């Protein structure tokens, strides 16, 4: 926990009325440190203060500019079309006293602030079909509202973030260096990586690069990045720091990764990792309700490829970090990243076994929406 003195120094540089003494850690993110701060005035808006992991997000100015562009675009879209409440459904950055939307403290750490969206909740594990459906609607609508931003407008915050070839290269480098002497213990996991490596490079194939449009996407669609209201209805998509160009299937795949798993992403007992297909079906219905109007046939056909890729890629990333000595993701105990990797590999196996039926669900639902668009 940051000291109150340090938090006070940071907060004094933002245009807010935060009660420093109320600080408490917030959320379950792996990368940044987030704190909840109440307002000094009863009834005023509360705040989220976030220390940005500068070793990962090296260009904070460009990252913040991406977030500003996206939130302004979403807000303008809502106002122009007269639906939704931008104050509740879009994250709002709070300016610092230097006119920017971030502050660099005396220790060299970077910080940003948002208004806290009250009466909302998020889930690390999806519990109901309604929640899954609402999550699909949220991410589908998010993509749809950003679909008119031309490729190249956004700064590439983390180059090759979902490029599996690069992730596999990073793993190879980690294995070659073996900085912590851990490679000998992960031979079985490395065999799994090799088994799937070729098939997972679908999005790097020239024919796919030629046919799939690059769009502005979220790039980190864990289900807990959707805030739901008290009725479990989607309210706001959060954690926008990785918003940049990519393929829509990346967002679809990462959402499915966290929705259909019957347990947590770091489950130690692999037998507990099963697929909740009713949740998958519900997510697909919600997602296509919002996204079907802009998706191309090539994109629809790629969605299940994304659902297979993202848990595999996440496993590769966890395994790489474990071999490197846990330098990227926060860990709660020794071997945590390895446990995460094993769980994600098991999820890949389960998805592979059900991929044909899941793809048919996508195509069947898409056909319904195509018919609706034609008749409407």
Secondary structure, 3 states (H helix, E strand, C coil): CCCHHHHHHHHCCECCCEEEEEEEECCCCCCCEEEEEEECCCCCCCEEEEEECCCCCCCHHHHHHHHHHHHHHHHHHHHHHCCCCHHHHCCCECCECCCCCCEECCCCCEEEEEECCCCCECCCCCCCHHHHHHHHHHHHHHHHHHCCCCCCCCCCCCCCCCCHHHHHHHHHHHHHHCCCCCHHHHHHHHHHHHHHHCHHHHHHCHHHHHHCCCEEECCCCCHHHEEECCCCCEEEECCCCCCEEECHHHHHHHHHHHHCECCCCCCCCHHHCCECHHHHHHHHHHHHHHHCCCCCHHHHHHHHHHHHHHHHHHHHHHHHHHHHCCCCCCCCCCCHHHHHHHHHHHHHHHHHHHHHHHHHHHHHHHHHHHHHHHHC
